[in-house]
């Protein structure tokens, strides 16, 4: 399978914890669907310490995985919101 384009889309979205509304990432997202996965190479700004837990409320919002051979974060449903 093909890897995601490293540069990716130019549109960025802000990702927040749905429980405490703390900022988690600034991410280059393509398409208009729901946020299911985040490729690590497309994260522009990271506000977390370990990329899996919210630094404010310690809620686990993602799982570390490989998607199409690229490291990614698989989001857990309804744990994050975007703007």
N, C-alpha and C positions, 0 to 999 in steps of 0.2 A: 504494500500500500504506500501511497505517497505521503511524505511528511508535510505538515502545514508550512505555508510560506513563512520564512523567518521574519521578514519585515512586517507582514500582515497588514490589516486594515489601518487606515489613518484615524478613524473615529475612536475616541477613548470614552470609556464609561467609568464611573466611580462605583465601587462595590462596598456595601456597608453590611454590618451585622444586623440581622433582622430583630434580634432581641434587645440590644442596647444602642443601636444606630451608630456605632463607632466605625470610622473609616478603616477598611481593610486593604484595598488595592485600588490602583488606577490601571485599567486594563484596555488593550486594543482589541475590541470585540467586532467580529464580522457578522452580518445578518441581523435580523430583527427578532429572532426567537428568544426563548428563555435561556438563562445562563446555566448550562449543564456541566461544562468543563472549562478550565482555564489552562492554556498552555503556558508553562513557566517562562518561555522565551518572549511572550507577548506582554508580560507584566511590566508596566512602565515604572510605577512607584509602589513599593511594598511598605505598609505601615505595621505589619505583624512581625513577630519574632521567629516563629517556626512555620508559617504559612498554613497551618492547619487549625489553629485555635485563635479566637478573638483575644487580643491583648487586654481588653477591658473586663469582659465577663467570663473569659476562659471557656466559652462554648466551642465545641468542635464543629466546624462548618464544612470541612472538605476531607477527602482521602487522597493520599499520594498514589499515583498510578502512572503507567505508560500507555499512551494512546497513539496509535500509528507509529510506534517507535520513538516518540518524543515524550519527555517528562511532562506531566500535567497534573492538575488538581481536579478531582471529580467532586463536584459540589453536592452536598446533601440537601434534599428538597426543603424549601422554605426556611433555610438558615441564613440566606443572604438576600439582599435587595440591591437594585441598581438604580442609578440616576444618570 
